[in-house]
């Protein structure tokens, strides 16, 4: 499996200026190439490289390999855009938002991240410690001996694994390198004791089929407090308030990511200890399906269920635990004891009472048990061997 390792880059003022100019030139080249691709309708990397490679080098003065990386970056951006359009993330084909997205070429921010490979960036790491140096290409020439600093465990990964693509990122004046390495992966284990079902929600961020509930009260309080602070600072409209808003703009996101990391670690550890797999709901498109009153929309759209699912997926893969996504239909209405489906069984957010068999329990726990049952069935479908070919087909 692939793993992203982040290290801090500590350039001198001269090196920082050269790197900043490099980002500006590469992103300007990417935006120009995007306009040409959009106008010509060319989106395959081979065709784009054959048609625009020479123009790109001559127009922006890029070296050979950085030019290839700019082309790859732009083509990948259009690949992601087409995937989002296919998934309906920009609305239906006749919607104004989708037409606006399709009619405009992609534009890169002047300081957007730029990918490098082994020909553009090389590492010099000591045998131990948390420091090292890199040699990186720039528009001002090769910058050698640029200091880096990172977590000792992250640098140990860089020493022991093969390093793939590395992104140069400048965020609020802080330079970082995001390197892709081949991460360690435990041998795959069969879920001999079934699956641990996970029901994700807003009141309870995660509820397991064992009955453990990870409350979202702390995170929801933090979100509401950040919302109040933003409202007060935006009303002041002073330079100091704008400066403070800029300083705090990613605070809520970091807090939510930390909470999701803690929850996912706890769930994966429990599944590993009990020899089970992990089953979660496939909640893609829930924001388009659900209709809420205006005061509730901010809560729904700030719900980071996708991030929690991603954390669970990669942590489970690293530990060798089976991970499946199941159909979420009627998991909150179905009785986990007798299988009866009735909307009236869900009496409230927390209460579930089956009108058929009399089962009483917490609504999220009941849903998590249904998810665990569906996880076993889904895993059976995944692991079912292909049927032998017929005589005519063979």
C-alpha positions in Angstrom: 0.0 0.0 0.0 1.0 3.6 -0.6 1.7 6.0 2.3 2.2 9.8 2.3 5.0 11.1 4.5 5.2 14.8 5.3 8.4 16.6 6.2 9.2 20.2 6.8 11.4 22.0 4.3 13.7 24.7 5.9 15.1 26.8 3.0 17.2 30.0 3.3 15.5 33.2 2.2 17.3 32.9 -1.2 16.2 29.3 -1.6 12.7 30.2 -0.5 12.4 32.9 -3.2 13.7 30.5 -5.9 11.1 27.9 -4.8 8.3 30.4 -4.8 9.2 31.6 -8.3 9.3 27.9 -9.4 5.8 27.4 -8.1 4.5 30.5 -9.9 6.1 29.5 -13.2 5.0 25.9 -13.0 1.4 26.8 -12.2 1.3 29.5 -14.9 2.5 26.8 -17.3 -0.2 24.5 -16.0 -3.0 27.1 -16.4 -1.8 27.9 -20.0 -1.7 24.2 -20.9 -5.1 23.7 -19.4 -6.5 26.4 -21.7 -5.0 24.8 -24.8 -6.3 21.3 -23.8 -9.8 22.7 -23.1 -9.9 24.5 -26.5 -8.5 21.6 -28.5 -10.4 18.9 -26.6 -7.2 16.9 -26.0 -7.0 15.2 -22.6 -4.9 12.1 -23.1 -1.4 12.5 -21.8 0.3 11.0 -24.8 -1.5 13.4 -27.2 -1.0 16.4 -25.0 2.7 15.7 -24.6 3.1 15.2 -28.3 1.3 18.4 -29.2 2.3 20.9 -26.5 5.6 19.8 -25.0 7.9 22.0 -27.2 5.6 25.0 -26.8 5.5 24.6 -23.1 9.3 24.4 -22.7 9.9 27.4 -25.0 7.2 29.6 -23.5 8.1 29.1 -19.8 11.7 28.1 -19.9 11.2 24.8 -18.1 13.6 21.9 -18.1 12.6 18.6 -19.7 11.5 16.6 -16.7 9.6 19.5 -14.9 7.7 20.0 -18.2 6.6 16.4 -18.1 5.5 16.8 -14.5 3.4 19.9 -15.4 1.7 17.9 -18.2 1.0 15.0 -15.9 -0.4 17.4 -13.2 -2.7 19.1 -15.7 -3.9 15.8 -17.2 -4.5 14.4 -13.7 -6.6 17.5 -12.8 -8.9 16.9 -15.8 -9.1 13.2 -15.0 -10.3 14.1 -11.5 -12.8 16.6 -12.9 -14.3 14.0 -15.2 -14.6 11.6 -12.4 -16.5 14.2 -10.3 -18.7 15.0 -13.2 -19.5 11.3 -13.7 -20.3 10.9 -10.0 -22.7 13.9 -10.1 -20.7 16.0 -7.7 -21.4 19.1 -9.7 -25.1 18.5 -10.2 -27.1 17.1 -13.1 -26.1 17.7 -16.7 -28.7 20.4 -17.2 -27.8 22.3 -14.0 -26.1 25.8 -14.2 -23.3 24.8 -11.9 -22.3 21.8 -14.1 -22.5 23.8 -17.3 -20.3 26.5 -15.7 -17.7 23.9 -14.6 -17.6 22.2 -18.1 -17.4 25.5 -20.0 -14.3 26.8 -18.2 -10.7 25.4 -18.3 -9.0 24.5 -15.0 -6.9 27.2 -13.5 -4.1 26.6 -10.9 -3.5 28.9 -8.0 0.0 30.6 -8.3 1.2 28.8 -5.1 -0.5 25.4 -5.7 1.6 22.4 -5.0 4.0 21.0 -7.7 4.9 17.3 -8.1 8.5 16.2 -8.5 10.1 12.9 -9.2 13.5 11.3 -8.6 15.0 13.3 -11.5 13.9 16.6 -10.1 14.4 15.9 -6.4 16.9 13.7 -4.5 17.2 12.9 -0.8 20.2 13.0 1.5 19.2 11.4 4.8 21.4 10.5 7.7 21.3 7.0 9.2 19.4 8.3 12.3 17.8 11.5 13.6 15.2 13.9 12.3 17.2 16.0 9.9 18.5 15.7 6.4 18.9 17.6 3.1 17.3 17.5 -0.4 18.5 18.6 -3.8 15.6 20.1 -5.8 15.2 21.6 -9.2 14.1 25.3 -9.5 13.9 27.9 -12.2 17.0 29.5 -10.7 19.0 26.2 -11.0 19.5 23.2 -8.8 19.2 24.0 -5.1 21.5 21.7 -3.2 21.6 21.1 0.5 18.2 22.4 1.4 17.5 21.3 5.0 14.6 19.2 6.0 13.2 18.2 9.3 10.6 15.6 10.2 9.4 13.0 12.7 12.0 10.3 13.2 9.6 7.6 12.3 8.7 9.4 9.0 12.3 9.8 8.1 12.9 6.2 8.9 10.3 5.3 6.4 12.0 7.5 3.8 15.3 5.7 4.5 13.9 2.2 4.3 11.3 2.5 1.5 11.4 3.4 -2.2 10.2 7.0 -2.6 7.8 7.9 -5.4 6.3 11.2 -6.4 6.9 14.1 -4.0 4.8 17.3 -3.9 6.3 20.7 -3.0 3.7 22.6 -1.0 3.8 26.2 0.4 1.0 26.8 2.9 1.0 30.2 4.7 4.7 30.6 4.2 5.6 27.1 5.5 7.3 24.8 3.0 6.6 21.1 3.2 7.4 18.0 1.1 4.7 15.3 0.7 6.5 12.1 -0.4 4.7 8.9 -1.4 6.4 5.7 -0.1 5.6 2.0 -0.2 4.1 1.6 3.3 4.2 -1.6 5.4 1.2 -3.9 5.2 0.4 -6.8 7.5 -0.6 -10.1 5.9 -4.3 -10.3 5.1 -6.4 -12.1 7.6 -9.8 -13.7 7.1 -12.6 -12.3 9.4 -13.1 -15.6 11.1 -15.3 -14.0 13.8 -17.5 -11.9 11.5 -17.5 -8.2 11.1 -17.6 -5.2 13.4 -20.3 -3.0 12.1 -19.9 0.8 12.3 -22.8 3.2 12.2 -21.7 6.8 11.5 -23.7 9.8 12.5 -23.6 13.4 13.8 -24.8 13.0 17.4 -22.7 9.8 17.8 -19.8 10.0 15.3 -19.4 6.2 15.4 -21.3 3.4 17.1 -20.0 -0.2 16.9 -22.1 -3.4 16.8 -20.6 -4.1 20.2 -22.4 -1.1 21.7 -19.5 1.3 22.0 -20.5 4.9 21.1 -18.1 7.6 20.2 -20.0 10.8 21.0 -19.8 13.8 18.8 -20.8 16.3 21.5 -17.2 17.6 21.9 -16.7 18.0 18.2 -20.1 19.7 17.7 -19.4 22.1 20.6 -16.1 23.0 18.9 -17.8 23.6 15.6 -20.4 25.8 17.1 -17.8 27.8 19.0 -15.8 28.3 15.8 -18.9 29.4 14.0 -19.7 32.0 16.6 -16.1 33.3 16.5 -16.2 33.5 12.7 -19.5 35.4 12.8 -18.1 38.0 15.3 -14.8 38.5 13.5 -16.5 38.8 10.1 -18.9 41.5 11.5 -15.9 43.7 12.7 -14.4 44.1 9.2 -11.1 45.3 10.5 -7.6 44.4 9.4 -6.9 42.6 12.7 -10.1 40.6 12.5 -9.3 39.5 9.0 -5.8 38.6 10.1 -7.2 36.5 12.9 -9.7 34.8 10.6 -6.9 33.8 8.3 -4.9 32.4 11.2 -7.9 30.3 12.4 -9.2 29.2 9.1 -8.0 25.6 9.3 -8.3 25.1 13.0 -11.7 23.4 12.9 -10.6 21.0 10.1 -7.5 20.0 12.1 -9.5 19.3 15.2 -12.0 17.2 13.3 -9.2 15.2 11.6 -7.6 14.5 15.0 -10.9 13.2 16.4 -11.4 11.0 13.4 -7.9 9.6 13.8 -8.6 8.7 17.4 -11.9 7.0 16.6 -10.5 5.1 13.7 -7.4 3.9 15.7 -9.7 2.6 18.4 -12.0 0.8 16.0 -9.2 -0.9 14.1 -7.5 -2.0 17.3 -10.7 -3.6 18.5 -11.3 -5.4 15.2 -7.7 -6.6 15.2 -7.9 -7.8 18.8 -11.1 -9.8 18.2 -10.2 -11.2 14.7 -13.0 -9.5 12.9 -13.4 -7.3 9.8 -14.8 -3.8 9.6 -18.1 -2.9 7.8 -19.3 0.6 7.2 -22.1 2.2 5.3 -21.6 3.6 1.7 -22.8 7.1 2.3 -21.8 8.6 -1.0 -24.3 11.2 -2.2 -26.1 11.6 1.2 -26.0 15.4 1.0 -27.9 15.3 -2.2 -30.5 12.9 -1.0 -31.2 14.4 2.4 -33.4 17.5 2.8 -33.0 19.5 6.0 -34.2 22.8 7.4 -31.8 25.8 7.0 -30.4 25.7 10.6 -29.4 22.0 10.2 -27.6 22.4 6.8 -24.4 23.6 8.2 -24.2 20.6 10.6 -24.8 18.2 7.8 -22.3 19.7 5.4 -19.6 19.9 8.1 -20.1 16.2 8.9 -16.8 14.5 8.0 -18.0 10.9 7.5 -16.0 10.5 4.3 -12.8 11.3 6.1 -13.6 8.8 8.9 -14.3 6.2 6.3 -11.0 6.8 4.6 -9.1 6.7 7.9 -10.7 3.4 8.7 -10.0 2.0 5.2 -6.3 2.7 5.2 -5.7 1.8 8.8 -7.5 -1.5 8.3 -5.5 -2.2 5.1 -2.2 -1.5 6.9 -3.2 -3.9 9.7 -4.4 -6.6 7.3 -8.1 -6.4 8.3 -10.9 -7.0 5.9 -12.9 -3.8 5.2 -16.2 -3.6 3.2 -18.8 -0.9 2.5 -22.4 -2.0 2.6 -25.7 -0.7 1.3 -27.1 1.8 4.0 -30.7 1.4 2.9 -33.1 0.9 5.9 -30.3 0.1 8.4 -31.9 2.5 10.9 -35.4 1.1 10.3 -34.7 -2.6 10.2 -34.8 -4.7 13.4 -31.5 -6.4 14.0 -33.3 -9.2 15.9 -36.1 -10.3 13.6 -35.4 -8.3 10.4 -38.7 -6.4 10.4 -38.5 -3.0 8.5 -40.8 -0.3 9.6 -40.2 3.5 9.8 -42.3 3.6 13.1 -39.8 1.4 14.9 -37.3 4.3 15.1 -39.1 6.2 17.8 -36.5 9.0 18.2 -32.9 9.7 17.4 -31.7 7.3 20.1 -34.7 5.0 20.7 -35.5 1.9 18.7 -38.5 -0.4 19.6 -39.5 -3.2 17.2 -43.3 -3.5 16.8 -43.1 -7.1 15.8 -40.7 -8.9 18.2 -40.5 -6.2 20.9 -36.7 -5.7 20.6 -35.7 -2.5 22.4 -32.3 -0.8 22.1 -30.3 2.2 21.1 -31.1 3.1 17.5 -27.4 3.5 16.4 -26.5 0.2 18.0 -29.3 -1.5 16.2 -28.1 0.0 12.9 -24.5 -1.0 13.6 -25.7 -4.6 14.2 -27.5 -4.6 10.8 -24.3 -3.2 9.1 -22.3 -6.1 10.7 -24.7 -8.6 9.3 -24.6 -7.1 5.9 -20.8 -7.0 6.1 -20.7 -10.8 6.4 -23.0 -11.2 3.3 -21.0 -8.6 1.4 -17.7 -10.3 2.2 -19.2 -13.6 0.9 -20.0 -11.9 -2.4 -16.5 -10.5 -2.6 -14.7 -13.8 -1.9 -17.0 -15.9 -4.0 -14.9 -17.6 -6.7 -15.8 -17.0 -10.4 -17.9 -19.7 -12.0 -16.1 -22.1 -14.3 -16.4 -21.0 -18.0 -18.9 -22.9 -20.1 -17.8 -25.1 -22.9 -19.0 -22.6 -25.5 -17.2 -19.7 -23.8 -14.0 -21.7 -23.4 
